[in-house]
């Protein structure tokens, strides 16, 4: 454990609250002084972001490889509550074999949105499967 040696921090909520607000007040006073003196310097980040949210793998290639399987799986779930939040007609249009993935990928949001919707459907089915297996045991 990280705190197995030495002193534990105070567990007094009043002390923590006083410290929090005094730090906040000190920070604002320090900022006012810097503004009066004309020191507007801010730290500059020199390192690039490690990755974006969707650059972990190529969504376009995933979409091309799984489009048919994903389309069948998601559209078979007619009674799913996810269809209350996702537009089924647009989903059918995007996942249609007639749609060109290269054309869709230029918009970016279409494929990432379909990816998120498919993730919800797969998650929903795994949860239902888990609970149905548990109810069969009882």
C-alpha positions as CSV (number, residue, x, y, z in Angstrom):
1,X,0.0,0.0,0.0
2,X,1.3,3.5,-0.8
3,X,0.6,4.8,2.8
4,X,1.8,1.8,4.8
5,X,4.7,3.9,6.2
6,X,4.6,7.4,7.6
7,X,1.7,9.5,8.6
8,X,-1.8,9.4,7.1
9,X,-3.3,12.6,5.8
10,X,-5.9,14.3,7.9
11,X,-9.4,13.0,7.5
12,X,-11.0,16.1,8.8
13,X,-13.4,17.5,6.2
14,X,-13.4,20.9,7.7
15,X,-9.7,21.2,7.4
16,X,-9.8,20.0,3.8
17,X,-12.5,22.5,3.0
18,X,-10.5,25.4,4.5
19,X,-7.4,24.3,2.6
20,X,-9.3,24.0,-0.6
21,X,-10.8,27.5,-0.4
22,X,-7.6,29.1,0.8
23,X,-5.7,27.6,-2.1
24,X,-8.3,28.9,-4.5
25,X,-8.2,32.4,-3.0
26,X,-4.4,32.4,-3.0
27,X,-4.4,31.4,-6.7
28,X,-6.7,34.2,-7.6
29,X,-4.7,36.7,-5.7
30,X,-1.5,35.5,-7.4
31,X,-3.2,35.8,-10.8
32,X,-4.3,39.4,-10.0
33,X,-0.7,40.3,-9.0
34,X,0.6,38.8,-12.2
35,X,-2.0,40.7,-14.2
36,X,-1.1,44.0,-12.5
37,X,2.6,43.4,-13.2
38,X,1.9,42.5,-16.8
39,X,3.2,39.0,-16.6
40,X,0.8,37.1,-18.9
41,X,3.1,34.2,-19.5
42,X,1.6,30.8,-19.7
43,X,3.3,27.5,-20.0
44,X,3.6,26.2,-23.5
45,X,3.1,22.5,-24.2
46,X,5.9,21.3,-26.4
47,X,4.9,17.6,-26.6
48,X,2.2,16.4,-29.0
49,X,-0.8,14.5,-27.8
50,X,-0.1,10.8,-27.7
51,X,-3.2,9.8,-29.6
52,X,-6.6,10.9,-30.5
53,X,-9.7,9.1,-29.4
54,X,-10.3,7.3,-32.7
55,X,-6.7,6.8,-34.0
56,X,-6.1,3.6,-32.1
57,X,-7.0,1.6,-35.2
58,X,-8.3,2.3,-38.7
59,X,-12.1,2.6,-38.4
60,X,-12.5,2.5,-42.2
61,X,-10.8,-0.9,-42.5
62,X,-12.8,-2.2,-39.6
63,X,-16.0,-0.9,-41.1
64,X,-15.2,-2.5,-44.5
65,X,-14.4,-5.9,-42.9
66,X,-17.3,-6.0,-40.5
67,X,-20.1,-4.1,-42.3
68,X,-22.2,-7.0,-43.3
69,X,-21.9,-8.9,-40.0
70,X,-22.6,-5.7,-38.0
71,X,-25.5,-4.8,-40.2
72,X,-27.2,-8.2,-39.8
73,X,-26.5,-8.2,-36.0
74,X,-27.8,-4.7,-35.3
75,X,-30.8,-4.8,-37.6
76,X,-31.9,-8.2,-36.2
77,X,-32.4,-6.4,-32.8
78,X,-35.8,-4.9,-33.8
79,X,-37.1,-4.6,-30.2
80,X,-33.9,-3.0,-28.8
81,X,-34.3,0.3,-26.9
82,X,-31.2,1.6,-28.7
83,X,-33.3,2.3,-31.7
84,X,-35.0,5.0,-29.7
85,X,-31.7,6.9,-29.8
86,X,-30.3,5.8,-33.2
87,X,-31.9,6.6,-36.5
88,X,-32.5,3.2,-38.1
89,X,-33.0,4.6,-41.6
90,X,-29.6,6.3,-41.6
91,X,-27.9,3.3,-40.0
92,X,-29.3,1.1,-42.8
93,X,-28.2,3.6,-45.4
94,X,-24.6,3.8,-44.0
95,X,-24.2,0.0,-43.6
96,X,-25.8,-0.8,-47.0
97,X,-23.5,-2.7,-49.3
98,X,-24.2,0.0,-51.9
99,X,-22.6,2.7,-49.8
100,X,-18.9,3.5,-50.5
101,X,-16.7,3.3,-47.3
102,X,-14.2,5.7,-48.8
103,X,-16.9,8.3,-49.4
104,X,-18.2,7.8,-45.9
105,X,-14.8,8.1,-44.3
106,X,-14.3,11.6,-45.7
107,X,-17.0,12.7,-43.2
108,X,-15.4,10.7,-40.4
109,X,-18.4,11.0,-38.1
110,X,-20.5,8.5,-40.0
111,X,-18.2,5.6,-39.5
112,X,-17.3,6.5,-35.9
113,X,-21.0,6.9,-35.1
114,X,-21.8,3.5,-36.6
115,X,-18.9,2.0,-34.6
116,X,-20.4,3.4,-31.4
117,X,-23.9,2.2,-32.2
118,X,-22.6,-1.3,-33.0
119,X,-20.6,-1.2,-29.7
120,X,-23.9,-0.5,-27.9
121,X,-25.7,-3.4,-29.6
122,X,-22.9,-5.8,-28.8
123,X,-22.7,-4.6,-25.2
124,X,-26.5,-4.9,-24.8
125,X,-26.4,-8.5,-26.2
126,X,-23.5,-9.5,-23.8
127,X,-25.4,-8.1,-20.8
128,X,-28.6,-9.9,-21.8
129,X,-26.6,-13.1,-22.3
130,X,-24.9,-12.7,-18.9
131,X,-28.2,-12.1,-17.0
132,X,-30.0,-14.9,-18.8
133,X,-27.2,-17.3,-17.9
134,X,-27.5,-16.2,-14.3
135,X,-31.2,-16.5,-14.2
136,X,-30.9,-20.1,-15.6
137,X,-28.7,-21.0,-12.6
138,X,-31.4,-20.0,-10.1
